């Protein structure tokens, strides 16, 4: 079972990198790409936890979740305000 979760975690990590890269290359959508990429990296961390959890896996998942929350909060605060 851990081999399957390792492959899925690697797929999520790769998909996150591709989402950020493609959003940057296609122009203008880097915020959406960063948000999707971070969500996929959180998924990869949680998949790694489901395999053989140890303290380093827990710390890595917590770090990714913390970074995601900080980045999304910062992106939300710098977003242009909607005008009617």
PyMOL commands that set and color helices and strands:
alter all, ss='L'
color gray80, all
select helices_A, chain A and resi 2-26+30-51+55-78
alter helices_A, ss='H'
color red, helices_A
deselect
rebuild
show_as cartoon
